[in-house]
Amino acid sequence: MATKRMTDLPGTTDRRIDALLTLLAENSTIVISGAKIAREIGATRQQVWGWVERLRALGVRVKGHPRTGYHIERVPDLLIPQMLSHRLYGTAFARRILHFFKIDSTNSVAMRLGESGEPHGTIVVAEEQTAGRGRAGRSWTSEKSVGIYSSILLRPPIPPAHAPLLTLVAGLAARDAAAEDLDAQPDVRWPNDLLVGGRKFCGILTEMHAEPDRIHHAVVGIGMNVNQTKMPSEIADSATSLRIETHRIHSRLELLIRLLRCLDRYYNQFLAEGATPILRRFAEVSTYFKGKHVRITTASESFTGMTAGLEPSGVLRVTRDDGHGIVPILSGDVAEAS
Ligand code: BTN
């Protein structure tokens, strides 16, 4: 099949804005002249001025003007590719990072990139999504610059039947990354919702294009509520953010770096050693693994039962309350039942 790489994707943040921010952030204690910035990032002084104004409009506190030079008052918590890629050196995710200030859905972009032949490890990240998608056709609230909205394009050499394990791998990586920022241990609700105090702060949408015997590409889309001070009223009972839980502001940049480093480690371990270490880790960190009374809601039915571990493929086993024995749950909603 002929494929076309989308090297200059419309709407991605200009690489030179990325370079400008990185330069200012790395020299945050000194004033740098407009001419020097222009030279270093390959732009005109006029362009630098225009971009500084744009960054200011986004809330980045840049002091100064073209004559005196610029300096940044506080390093902004933006998910800028250059800052990410330096810190992801040695992982599969350092090479191709696409950043958007605003996009409909990072998963939709990453799926299109997968079709057009972009490489394994490509990352799509946005400050804001206008049509963030959740599982089962739900939407994902994606307010500007307070959450992580990121999709990872993978080309795993595994059959589609093993895809549930990929979903677990992503959930474990997000769990380990968030655990360092929380005072309480986060729980993993099968397959990969992250909860703290019983409320969800991270969801993962895995989508893929597969043939019967191989996965063409998979996209793991991660949405994490980080610095929201309040959740929309319709989900406030069931959703939370790291900031709501800890009363502290968290660095989205540091979290995403940790998440991608953990993902790289779990993913490589999964390819090298298979499912066993992944299932073992899930059993260690999830109260949903075994002995949890749950309500399962699938497209066709809703029933209660007791969780009974995972199958080697990552599928959840549930002993039904209605006496119909142990059943595998391939997909559907899992909720704690009383
Ligand atoms: C869920 O329903 O729990 C999954 C939510 C997944 C949301 C993320 S945000 C980044 C990526 N882009 C999307 O449109 N969805 C995922």
Residues whose N, C-alpha, C, O or C-beta is under 5 A from the ligand:
A	BS01	BTN	S105 T106 N107 A131 G132 R133 G134 R135 W140 I148 Y149 S150 G203 I204 L205 G221 I222 G223
